[in-house]
Amino acid sequence: MTCSLKDKSGSDKCADESTEMIYLTAAADDAGSRIDAFIGYNTDELSRSYAVRLIENGSVCVNGKSISSKKYKLTEGDEVCISLPEPETLDVAAEDIALDIVYEDDDVLIVNKPRGMVVHPGPGNWNGTLVNAVMHHCGDSLSSINGVIRPGIVHRIDKDTSGLLMIAKNDRAHESLAEQLRVHSVTREYTALVYDNIREDELSIDEPIGRDERNRLRHAVNGAASRNAVTHIRVLERFGRYTLVRARLETGRTHQIRVHMAYVHHPLVGDELYGPRRQSANVAGVKVSGQLLHAGTLGFDHPATGEYMEFHSELPEVFKDVLDRLRMQQ
């Protein structure tokens, strides 16, 4: 598509190769949606409030024409172009935010991330992230391999996914942990509640994942530049309309469990990106916002000693509450 976004001087923003662009296409379900809600719903990195600021700044166009109102209603097939501003030179601020520390030594830090916390800063989320909290706790004792935005971060989990994360406190530890992830020797097991009854007790999903060609921040089976992805599923409990599963990652692609479960028609309960568009916000009388997915087991060889270490964390309260109520209804 041709985008006519202009800066204040009248220059075409899209002509600047350094400007990051996001392209989205409105589907049939999106007809009638407001442009700010559409952007917030269809991107992981842009909140609805940040989308409003982009619209007000003239950084959003539809079908080549700049949109100035957040109340603009989309029709099916509309091509949306978003121009992200140049990243600011950033000093990530250390913030005194409580951390649930599961383990710590001179090389690694294991934290239990709560639902709703973003792992690292980004557009619309420069503060209150796990990185801000870890910087306050660790000071200068973090690896620098991933730069100022992601110091010490070896892997990540999504905002609404809770559970265990390993953080490297020096470059040597970071390189060791990253290599273990690369060769798939890290143990990562998740608990998830998914829609509908899974008949098999166990199944493996071996389907490549790449970027969704219609939405660059979504991912899809056989998407653009797909890479192999394998998820092993074991049923833990059945509730008729829902199934509780344990998902073990063999690979670690972005949104892997969410994409794979949606692909086999059992999307995660509460998943606003890959789940049913009109899903209820209440499950068994409990209000659910965000996917019910918990990284409960994490195991790896210690970067310094080579000793295998494994950690476990309990489900968050909202997840346990949903399960308790589903069991009472059995």
Order of alpha helices (4+ residues) and beta strands (2+ residues): beta-alpha-alpha-beta-beta-beta-beta-beta-alpha-beta-alpha-beta-beta-beta-beta-beta-beta-beta-alpha-beta-beta-beta-beta-alpha
